[in-house]
Every structure is written in structure tokens, then in C-alpha cells.
Amino acid sequence: MNLVPEAAAIEPQMRDWRHHLHAHPETAFEEQATAAYVAERLRSFGLEVHTGLAKTGVVGVLRQGSSERAIGLRADLDALHIQEASGVAYASRHAGRMHACGHDGHTAMLLGAALALAKRRAFDGTVYFIFQPAEENEGGGRVMVEEGLFDRFPMESVYGLHNWPLKPFGTFATRAGPLMGAYDIFEIAATGKGGHAAMPNLTHDPMPFAAGLINALQTIVARNLNPQDAGVVSVTQVHGGDTWNVIPEHVVVRGTVRSFKPDVQDTIERRIREIAAGVAATFGVEATVRYERRYPATVNTEAETGHAVRAARAVVGDEHVDTDPVPNMGSEDFSFMLQAKRGCYVWMGAGTGAATVNVHNPRYDFNDAALVVGASYWVTLAEQLLPAAALRRAA
């Protein structure tokens, strides 16, 4: 690997930062202590620091030279509502909260890149270090954009990174176009006529509605989408009834939808509504549908993907960068930034074999060996995109 020396030199500091953040996780829009910790370090590096965007967001600004060009590098701050079971010495001290997705590592890597770039000063322009709250479920990226992130900090492009335990350590993967799926949710509530379970003929039982609905929803992807398009409809919750001998009045069915294309989203939402109405009529109940489009698909722009690939190859070598990975139906609210600004999101391999624990698991722990790799990628990307005057003349 071609690691940036200034990043390698501060690896112990990055580990300390990461372990502190891991031990003190905070969830969406509650990252007050995390934001203060990040802002304090950025100031100590000599950066201009802005706080309060999207409540707990932090933006560090590093200017060098005379160029008016600027780019943004983004990390996420928040943890998940999970009770940690990793057994590490720096495990979460906050019951029911855990950095189970590696955002502690993402934050430490971007802090490391800020410090390394401040030491090297081998670029010409402005780098904005964006520390975003509430990536998990609550759309902090959307809020930052709506509150004027790109107006206050004008940049030509923005870049994101996520550790990826499903890919080997020392690798990167990304592609132009859709990389991660859109995230929608639905809730279908049915109301019938409850009664004694021994006398179902006197009721309008919503339970057969729920059963029929779940089966019918699975036909959407199989029979309504073009076979070349991707979509997922997953029922994840069914709530109804309180005891053995009572047919309930109400049943609620909830789930999630994933897709890459807006027209696929449109088709799935329309068919969910049509199927719910049809199944309700079949079983004599009333049904209402609530459908929310939470996160759009994460779609990389072509030129910026090329820039990201070039930087990744410079760090880990050509053979360790996959430029055509299979897109993943997981979702990412960096997508809101990519809707507003050109850019690229990459996966950084963090796996160490078949036993590697994946994200969103109570036993997960970020791979500390990836800290220097990620920080080196950020530094390399910034310096390649904003070359110093002497380097531009040489080119």
C-alpha cells in the first residue's frame, strides 16, 4: 500500500479518537458530545470550524493557496440503538446505544485526514470536512442540505466513504450510477369487526387480510417489475390481537421497499396501494396505506467516480479497486448530498475473513487497521483534485 506518511504517523491518535467515540455513542440528532469532541480537535489542527448545521453537524474548513476550487469530504457521527456485545475494552458506556456501523471509524479517519492535510499543505484550494449527524434512519444528510450546506460552503463536488466488512481489508469498491438503494417504508392498517374466535362468521376478521396481503405483496417484484430492474418488498412487522379467543378489530402490517430507479419506486408504491385495497375488499375490511420515501438511491456521477477510483488505486493498487461491484439494496443518506451536488460514495474493504462480523450486529467493531487506509484515501483524493500550483505547472 502507498499510505500517506503523515496519516501513518498519527495512527495511534486515530485509534484513541475512535475508541473514545466508540465508548460514548450518541444517536440521531443527539450527538452533542460527539460534535463538541470533533470541533475541539479540528480547532486544535488550525481549521476554521462551524457548528450547529442540522443541530449537531460540524464543518471544518481548511484553505491553502490561492485557488477558488473547493471539495467536500463527509463522515457520519451517529450510533445505533443496539445493546453492545462486542466485549472490547472500549465498549459502549451508554446502555442500548452502540457504534455498530463504524461511524466512529469514519469520524476518526476524516479527523486524521484533516490533521494530515493541515500538516502537508500540499494542495491548492479549500477542503470542507463535513461531519454529518443522523445518518441512521433520520436523514441528517437531507437536513444539512436543506439548511444550506452547499450554499454556506460552496464546493464543486462531495465525497463519502463507508467501511465494508463484506469486502477484504485493503480493497475499495465503487461504480458510476446507482451503488445503494432507495429506502422507503410502508404501513398498512386494516380495520374489521372483532368478536369471539369461536364465532368467526359474526366477524370481519382482519387476520386473513394480513395473511393474504403478505403473500400478494410478494408478487410485485416477480410480476410487476421488468426482470432487468431490481426491487425488494419486505414485510417486517405484523401487529394484531391480544389473546387466544378474540378475533381483533385491527391489524397493522409494516415493511420496507428498496429500489434503484424512481420509476420502480412509483410502480411498487402504486401496486402496494392497489393490492391493499383489493385484498381489503376481498375480506370485507377497511384498509389505509401510509407510504414514505425516506432515502433516495445513492447514485454516483461518472467523472467524480473516476476521481475516487484514481485516488483509491494510488493508495491500495489497481488490482485492489473494484470498479463494477454489484449494487447493494442497503441505503445511505449521503444520497441527498449526491442529489444536490456531483460526487462519489465508495466502499472501503474492512473484512478479515469469513468470521468478520458485519455492521448492525451487536458484536461488530470497526477494523482499526483501516484507519490509516481511509485517511490516506481522503488525503490523496484532496491532493489529486486540488493540486498545488507547482504540481499543476509540472503537469
BAFI-349177 format. One record per residue (C-alpha): x negated, y, z negated; residue in three letters; residue number from 1. Coordinates in steps of 0.05 Angstrom, whole numbers, plus 32768, in hexadecimal, padded with zeros to 4 digits. Layout:
    u    v    w marlum pakol
    X    Y    Z    ALA   NUM
...
! end
This chain:
    u    v    w marlum pakol
 8000 8000 8000    MET     1
 7FEC 8048 800C    ASN     2
 8000 8066 7FC9    LEU     3
 7FF8 80B1 7FBD    VAL     4
 7FBF 80B8 7F8B    PRO     5
 7FE1 80EF 7F63    GLU     6
 801E 80C2 7F5C    ALA     7
 7FF5 8086 7F47    ALA     8
 7FD1 80B0 7F13    ALA     9
 8012 80C1 7EEF    ILE    10
 8030 807B 7EF0    GLU    11
 802C 8077 7EA3    PRO    12
 8052 80B8 7E9D    GLN    13
 8087 80A0 7ECE    MET    14
 808F 8060 7EA5    ARG    15
 8097 8088 7E65    ASP    16
 80CB 80B5 7E86    TRP    17
 80F1 807A 7EA1    ARG    18
 80F1 8054 7E5F    HIS    19
 8109 8092 7E3A    HIS    20
 8142 809C 7E6B    LEU    21
 8153 8052 7E68    HIS    22
 8159 8055 7E1D    ALA    23
 8186 8092 7E1F    HIS    24
 81B9 8085 7E57    PRO    25
 81F2 80B6 7E65    GLU    26
 822D 80AA 7E93    THR    27
 824F 80D6 7EC7    ALA    28
 824F 8121 7EBA    PHE    29
 8236 8114 7E73    GLU    30
 81EC 8115 7E84    GLU    31
 81DC 8151 7E58    GLN    32
 819F 8135 7E35    ALA    33
 8187 8114 7E76    THR    34
 818D 8156 7E9C    ALA    35
 8168 817C 7E65    ALA    36
 8130 8148 7E65    TYR    37
 8129 814E 7EB1    VAL    38
 812B 819A 7EB0    ALA    39
 80F7 819E 7E7A    GLU    40
 80C6 8174 7EA1    ARG    41
 80D2 8199 7EE2    LEU    42
 80C3 81DB 7EBF    ARG    43
 8084 81BD 7EA2    SER    44
 806D 81AD 7EE9    PHE    45
 8075 81F6 7EFC    GLY    46
 80B6 81EE 7F24    LEU    47
 80EF 821E 7F27    GLU    48
 812A 81FB 7F06    VAL    49
 8176 8203 7F0F    HIS    50
 81A8 81E0 7EE3    THR    51
 81F4 81DA 7EDD    GLY    52
 8206 81C8 7F24    LEU    53
 823D 8193 7F1F    ALA    54
 8239 819D 7ED4    LYS    55
 81F9 8175 7EC6    THR    56
 81D4 8179 7F08    GLY    57
 818D 8193 7F0C    VAL    58
 8168 81AF 7F48    VAL    59
 811D 81BA 7F46    GLY    60
 80FD 81E8 7F7A    VAL    61
 80B5 81E2 7F91    LEU    62
 809C 8215 7FC4    ARG    63
 805A 8214 7FE8    GLN    64
 803D 823C 8021    GLY    65
 8064 826B 804F    SER    66
 8092 823D 8076    SER    67
 80DD 8247 806F    GLU    68
 80EB 81FE 807B    ARG    69
 8109 81D6 8041    ALA    70
 8120 818F 8031    ILE    71
 8145 816F 7FF8    GLY    72
 8133 812F 7FD1    LEU    73
 816A 8112 7FA6    ARG    74
 816D 80E3 7F69    ALA    75
 81A8 80D0 7F3D    ASP    76
 81AC 80D9 7EF2    LEU    77
 81E6 80B1 7ED7    ASP    78
 81ED 806D 7EB6    ALA    79
 8225 8039 7EB5    LEU    80
 8258 8023 7E81    HIS    81
 8235 7FE0 7E73    ILE    82
 821D 7FC2 7E32    GLN    83
 81D3 7FB3 7E3E    GLU    84
 81B8 7F6D 7E35    ALA    85
 8172 7F75 7E54    SER    86
 814C 7F6B 7E14    GLY    87
 8117 7F9F 7E27    VAL    88
 80F6 7FC8 7DEF    ALA    89
 8113 8008 7E0C    TYR    90
 815A 7FEE 7E14    ALA    91
 8195 801E 7E10    SER    92
 81A1 803E 7DCC    ARG    93
 81E7 8052 7DE2    HIS    94
 8219 801A 7DD9    ALA    95
 8240 800A 7E18    GLY    96
 8213 8034 7E45    ARG    97
 81D9 801C 7E6E    MET    98
 81AC 802F 7EA9    HIS    99
 81C1 7FF0 7ECE    ALA   100
 81B7 800D 7F14    CYS   101
 8171 802A 7F0F    GLY   102
 8182 8073 7F0E    HIS   103
 8150 807B 7ED5    ASP   104
 811B 8062 7F06    GLY   105
 8134 808F 7F3E    HIS   106
 812F 80CC 7F10    THR   107
 80EA 80B9 7EF8    ALA   108
 80D1 80AF 7F3F    MET   109
 80EB 80F3 7F56    LEU   110
 80CC 8114 7F19    LEU   111
 808B 80F2 7F2A    GLY   112
 808F 810B 7F72    ALA   113
 809C 8152 7F5A    ALA   114
 805F 8150 7F2E    LEU   115
 8033 8130 7F64    ALA   116
 8049 8162 7F98    LEU   117
 803D 819C 7F68    ALA   118
 7FF7 8182 7F5D    LYS   119
 7FE7 8175 7FA6    ARG   120
 8006 81B2 7FC6    ARG   121
 7FFB 8191 800A    ALA   122
 803B 81A9 802B    PHE   123
 8057 81EA 8048    ASP   124
 809F 81FB 8037    GLY   125
 80D0 81EC 7FFF    THR   126
 80E3 81AA 7FDF    VAL   127
 8124 81A7 7FB7    TYR   128
 8126 816F 7F83    PHE   129
 816F 815F 7F79    ILE   130
 8182 8139 7F3A    PHE   131
 81CB 8128 7F43    GLN   132
 81FD 8112 7F0D    PRO   133
 8236 80E1 7F11    ALA   134
 8223 80B4 7F4B    GLU   135
 8249 807A 7F2D    GLU   136
 8293 8080 7F40    ASN   137
 829C 80CA 7F32    GLU   138
 827E 80EB 7F70    GLY   139
 824A 811A 7F53    GLY   140
 822D 8121 7F98    GLY   141
 826F 813C 7FB2    ARG   142
 8274 816D 7F78    VAL   143
 822D 8187 7F84    MET   144
 823E 8193 7FCE    VAL   145
 8280 81B5 7FBD    GLU   146
 825D 81E2 7F8A    GLU   147
 822D 81FB 7FBE    GLY   148
 81EF 81CF 7FBB    LEU   149
 81DC 81DD 8004    PHE   150
 81F0 8226 8001    ASP   151
 81C6 8235 7FC4    ARG   152
 818C 8209 7FDB    PHE   153
 818B 820C 8027    PRO   154
 8167 81CF 8044    MET   155
 8162 81B1 8088    GLU   156
 816B 8169 8070    SER   157
 8175 813F 8031    VAL   158
 815B 80FA 801E    TYR   159
 816F 80C6 7FEB    GLY   160
 8152 8084 7FD1    LEU   161
 816C 8048 7FAA    HIS   162
 8145 800F 7F8D    ASN   163
 815D 7FCD 7FAC    TRP   164
 814F 7F8D 7F84    PRO   165
 816B 7F63 7FBD    LEU   166
 812E 7F75 7FE7    LYS   167
 80E5 7F65 7FD5    PRO   168
 80BB 7F97 7FAF    PHE   169
 808E 7FBE 7FDD    GLY   170
 80C1 7FC4 8016    THR   171
 80F1 7FF8 8030    PHE   172
 8130 7FF2 805A    ALA   173
 815C 8024 807D    THR   174
 817F 8030 80BF    ARG   175
 819F 8068 80E7    ALA   176
 81EA 8068 80E2    GLY   177
 8213 8046 80AB    PRO   178
 81EA 8027 8073    LEU   179
 821D 8022 803B    MET   180
 8268 801E 803A    GLY   181
 82A0 804E 802A    ALA   182
 82C0 8043 7FE6    TYR   183
 830C 8047 7FE1    ASP   184
 833A 802F 7FA9    ILE   185
 8384 801C 7FA9    PHE   186
 83B9 8011 7F74    GLU   187
 83FC 7FF0 7F86    ILE   188
 8431 7FF3 7F50    ALA   189
 8470 7FC8 7F57    ALA   190
 84B0 7FCF 7F2E    THR   191
 84E5 7F98 7F2D    GLY   192
 8518 7F81 7EFA    LYS   193
 84FD 7F5B 7EBF    GLY   194
 8520 7F26 7E97    GLY   195
 851C 7EE1 7E77    HIS   196
 84E9 7EB4 7E99    ALA   197
 851B 7E7A 7E95    ALA   198
 854D 7EA2 7EBF    MET   199
 8525 7EBE 7EFA    PRO   200
 8563 7EC2 7F25    ASN   201
 857A 7EFC 7EFB    LEU   202
 853A 7F24 7F07    THR   203
 8513 7F44 7F3F    HIS   204
 84D0 7F25 7F2D    ASP   205
 8494 7F50 7F40    PRO   206
 8464 7F16 7F36    MET   207
 8472 7EF5 7F79    PRO   208
 8469 7F3A 7F97    PHE   209
 8422 7F3E 7F79    ALA   210
 8411 7EF8 7F92    ALA   211
 842C 7F05 7FD8    GLY   212
 840B 7F49 7FDB    LEU   213
 83C6 7F2E 7FC9    ILE   214
 83CA 7EF9 7FFF    ASN   215
 83E5 7F29 8033    ALA   216
 83AF 7F5D 8026    LEU   217
 837A 7F2B 803A    GLN   218
 8397 7F29 8081    THR   219
 8383 7F72 808E    ILE   220
 833A 7F66 809C    VAL   221
 8347 7F23 80BF    ALA   222
 8381 7F3A 80EB    ARG   223
 8382 7F86 80F0    ASN   224
 8339 7F9A 80F9    LEU   225
 830F 7F92 8137    ASN   226
 82E3 7F55 812A    PRO   227
 82A6 7F81 8138    GLN   228
 82B9 7FB1 80FF    ASP   229
 82AC 7FA5 80B5    ALA   230
 82DC 7FAD 807C    GLY   231
 82E9 7F92 8037    VAL   232
 832B 7F91 8010    VAL   233
 8322 7F76 7FCA    SER   234
 8358 7F70 7F95    VAL   235
 8335 7F79 7F52    THR   236
 836D 7F83 7F1F    GLN   237
 83B3 7F67 7F12    VAL   238
 83DA 7F81 7ED6    HIS   239
 841F 7F69 7EC3    GLY   240
 8445 7F46 7E8C    GLY   241
 843B 7F3F 7E41    ASP   242
 8454 7EFA 7E2D    THR   243
 8465 7EB4 7E46    TRP   244
 84B1 7EB7 7E4B    ASN   245
 84BE 7EFC 7E68    VAL   246
 84BD 7F10 7EB1    ILE   247
 84A0 7F56 7EB0    PRO   248
 84BE 7F94 7ED0    GLU   249
 847B 7FAE 7EEA    HIS   250
 843C 7F94 7F0B    VAL   251
 8400 7FBC 7F20    VAL   252
 83CD 7FA4 7F54    VAL   253
 838B 7FCA 7F5D    ARG   254
 834F 7FC1 7F89    GLY   255
 831A 7FE0 7FB6    THR   256
 830F 7FE8 8000    VAL   257
 82CB 7FEE 8023    ARG   258
 82BD 8001 806B    SER   259
 828C 8026 8097    PHE   260
 82B9 804B 80C8    LYS   261
 82F0 807E 80BB    PRO   262
 831F 805D 80ED    ASP   263
 8317 801B 80C7    VAL   264
 8328 8040 8086    GLN   265
 8366 805B 80A8    ASP   266
 837C 8017 80C0    THR   267
 8372 7FF6 807C    ILE   268
 8396 802C 8056    GLU   269
 83D1 802A 8086    ARG   270
 83D7 7FDF 8083    ARG   271
 83D3 7FDE 8037    ILE   272
 840E 800D 8035    ARG   273
 8435 7FE6 8069    GLU   274
 8428 7FA3 8048    ILE   275
 843B 7FBC 8003    ALA   276
 847D 7FD6 801E    ALA   277
 848B 7F96 8044    GLY   278
 847B 7F67 800A    VAL   279
 84A3 7F93 7FDB    ALA   280
 84E0 7F8D 8008    ALA   281
 84D7 7F42 800D    THR   282
 84D9 7F3A 7FC1    PHE   283
 850B 7F70 7FB0    GLY   284
 84DD 7F9E 7F89    VAL   285
 84C8 7FE7 7F90    GLU   286
 847F 7FF4 7F9F    ALA   287
 8454 8033 7FA0    THR   288
 840D 8038 7FBB    VAL   289
 83D6 8066 7FA3    ARG   290
 839A 8067 7FD2    TYR   291
 835C 8091 7FC5    GLU   292
 831F 809A 7FF1    ARG   293
 82E7 80A1 7FBE    ARG   294
 82A5 80A0 7FE5    TYR   295
 829A 80A3 8030    PRO   296
 826A 8074 8053    ALA   297
 8220 8084 804D    THR   298
 820B 8096 8094    VAL   299
 81C3 80A8 80A4    ASN   300
 81B1 80D7 80DD    THR   301
 8182 80BD 8111    GLU   302
 8148 80EF 810F    ALA   303
 8146 80F1 80C3    GLU   304
 8146 80A5 80C0    THR   305
 8109 80A7 80EC    GLY   306
 80E7 80D6 80BC    HIS   307
 80F8 80A9 8081    ALA   308
 80DE 806B 80A5    VAL   309
 809D 808E 80B7    ARG   310
 8091 80A1 806E    ALA   311
 80A3 805B 8055    ALA   312
 8074 803C 8088    ARG   313
 803C 806A 8072    ALA   314
 8044 8050 802A    VAL   315
 8051 8005 8032    VAL   316
 803E 7FF5 807A    GLY   317
 8066 7FEB 80B9    ASP   318
 8075 7FA2 80AC    GLU   319
 8096 7FB1 806A    HIS   320
 80CA 7FE2 8084    VAL   321
 810B 7FC5 809E    ASP   322
 812C 7FF4 80D0    THR   323
 8169 7FC9 80DD    ASP   324
 8183 7FAE 809B    PRO   325
 81C9 7F93 8096    VAL   326
 81F4 7FCC 807A    PRO   327
 8210 7FC1 8034    ASN   328
 8258 7FCC 801E    MET   329
 8241 7FEB 7FDD    GLY   330
 824D 8035 7FDB    SER   331
 8224 8073 7FCA    GLU   332
 823A 80BB 7FBF    ASP   333
 81FB 80D5 7FE1    PHE   334
 822B 80CC 801C    SER   335
 824B 810F 800A    PHE   336
 8207 8131 8013    MET   337
 81FE 810E 8056    LEU   338
 8242 8127 806D    GLN   339
 822A 816E 8060    ALA   340
 81E1 8169 8075    LYS   341
 81B5 813E 80A1    ARG   342
 818D 810A 807C    GLY   343
 817C 80C2 806B    CYS   344
 8187 8092 8032    TYR   345
 8156 8058 8029    VAL   346
 8153 8018 8000    TRP   347
 8111 800B 7FDC    MET   348
 8104 7FC2 7FCE    GLY   349
 80FC 7FB0 7F85    ALA   350
 8106 7F65 7F83    GLY   351
 80D2 7F35 7F66    THR   352
 80F1 7EF3 7F7A    GLY   353
 8131 7ECA 7F76    ALA   354
 8138 7ED8 7F2B    ALA   355
 813B 7F24 7F35    THR   356
 8178 7F41 7F13    VAL   357
 81A1 7F6D 7F40    ASN   358
 81BF 7FB1 7F2E    VAL   359
 81FF 7FB9 7F06    HIS   360
 81EC 7F7E 7EDA    ASN   361
 81E2 7F84 7E8E    PRO   362
 819E 7F61 7E95    ARG   363
 8184 7F8F 7ECC    TYR   364
 8146 7FBA 7EC1    ASP   365
 8125 7FE7 7EF5    PHE   366
 80E3 7FCC 7F10    ASN   367
 80AE 7FFC 7EF5    ASP   368
 807D 7FE7 7F2B    ALA   369
 80A9 800B 7F5D    ALA   370
 809F 804F 7F3C    LEU   371
 805E 8060 7F5F    VAL   372
 8079 8044 7FA1    VAL   373
 80B7 8070 7F9E    GLY   374
 8091 80AE 7F88    ALA   375
 805E 80A3 7FC0    SER   376
 8096 809D 7FF2    TYR   377
 80B4 80DF 7FDC    TRP   378
 8071 8103 7FDE    VAL   379
 8060 80E6 8022    THR   380
 80A4 80F8 803F    LEU   381
 809F 8140 8026    ALA   382
 8059 814A 8040    GLU   383
 8069 812B 8084    GLN   384
 80A7 8156 808D    LEU   385
 8087 8196 8073    LEU   386
 8040 8190 808B    PRO   387
 800E 81C3 8071    ALA   388
 7FF6 81F8 80A2    ALA   389
 7FB2 81D8 80AB    ALA   390
 7FD1 8195 80BB    LEU   391
 8001 81B5 80ED    ARG   392
 7FC6 81D6 8111    ARG   393
 7FA1 8194 8113    ALA   394
 7FDE 8172 8131    ALA   395
! end
